[in-house]
Amino acid sequence: MVVNGLLGALLLASANATQAVSLWAAALLVLNHAVGHAVTLVGLGRRPDRRGRLSMAQGVVLAVAAVALVVTAGRRIAGMGIPDVPLASLVLLLAIGVTVATATLLFAGRRGTLTLRAIWLCSRKDLLPLGAGLLGLAATWLLLDGAPDALAGAGVAALLLPAAWGLLRGGLPGGEGVRPL
């Protein structure tokens, strides 16, 4: 949770500095994992209705952020702005390295407790969107066009919408409460 939070903050600051949509998407993805783990910890021992409200709050924030990121990507494509590709690529490579290091550290626990298994699966799931962002940045550099970066970022953000819907559904009466992502 702490590693994801710190990595998300770094990605967010780097996204603001480089204007790379793929970094904003990566930050949203990583911060969603950190918040998901925090919500799960806060929800432990709480009544189901309170856990449901926490789940709904996380789902609303995630949905709004993902839609805002898709809109930002569309504006970026229309404006054809080109991000700072070398710096954004370095930051994404660092994020991939941190994710691989975390997954490697948790590798031994992948068949252990449910929490370790969930963290292992989340770390493994992050590599594909981070790699997609890196490919989008590479295509941006090759084509001298900001559209590939924006499309990669929009794709990652769009993948988070079903997760937001699941959190919202889980928070409704009769839902299943907080579910780790």
C-alpha positions, 0 to 999 in steps of 0.5 A: 500500500505504501509503495503503491502510494509513493509510486502513484505520487511520483507518477502523478508529479511526473505526469504533470511535469511531462504532460504524458497521458499514459503517466496520468493513467499509470498514476490512476492505476497505481493509486487505485490499488493503494486506495483499495488496500487502504479502504480494505484496511479501514473497512476491517471490523466495520459494519457491512453498510459502512464498508459498502459506503467506503466501496461506493466512495472509492468507486465514484472517485475512480469513475470520475477520475477515469472519465476525466482521463479519457476526456483529457486524452481526447483533448490531447489528441485534438490539440496534438500536444507532444509530451516530454517522451524521454522523461516520461519513458524513464518514469514508466521504466522506473514504475515497471522496475518497482512493480517487478521488484514488488512482485518478486518480493511477494513471489514467495507468498503467491500461494500463501494468504489471501492478502499476499496473493491479492497483492501478487496479482495486482502487481502482475496486472500492473505490468501490462498497462505500464508496458502499454504506456511505454509502447504509446510513448515509443510510438509518440517519439517515433511518429512525433505525434501525441496521439499514441500516448493519449490513446494508450492512456485512454485505454488504461483509463477505460479499463478502470471503468469496470473496476469502478462499476464493480466497486459501486455495485459492491457498495449497494444494499445487497452488494458484496461490500469492499472487494480488493482490485 
